[in-house]
Amino acid sequence: MIAVLALVIGVVLGVVLDPTVPLGLQPYLPIAVVAALDAVFGGIRAKLDGIFDDKQFVISFISNVLVAALIVYLGDQLGVGGQLSTGVVVVLGVRIFGNVAAIRRLLFKA
């Protein structure tokens, strides 16, 4: 529940405050959002499985975002940022869809 509440509060604050992202950080924002969504859906799945741990969720959330951004940064430095960005999005996308499928099975027994 904490993850969902934090997500809602973050979206509302983003819409109300309309923050601007510095130009140098703009390539990393979409990757960070996908990594954060992976952690959120993983947290929801863990909660439904009855194994949610708030400390593990926070560490997972922060490390997912930092590692994904670091991979893209290193890709930019090597000149292959687009390819590594695509790879990160594919890997995290597969994890997100896997978690959503598990959540659907747990909620709807289907």
SULRA-V972370 format. One line per field, one symbol per residue. ss: DSSP state (h for helix, s for strand, l for the rest). phi: phi as a letter, one per 20 degrees, with the letter a starting at -180 (. if undefined). burial: 1 if it has 16 or more other ideal C-beta (glycine too) atoms within 10 Angstrom, else 0. A space follows every 10 residues. Layout:
ss = ???
phi = ???
burial = ???
This chain:
ss = lhhhhhhhhh hhhhhhhlll llhhhhhhhh hhhhhhhhhh hhhhhhhhhl lllhhhhhhh hhhhhhhhhh hhhhhhhhll hhhhhhhhhh hhhhhhhhhh hhhhhhhhll
phi = .fffffffff ffffffelfd dggfegfeff ffffffffff fffffffffn cfcfffffff gffgffffff fffffffenc gfffffffff ffffffffff fffffffdlc
burial = 0010001000 0000000000 0000001100 1101111111 1111111000 0100001001 1001100110 1100100000 1001100110 0100110010 0110000000
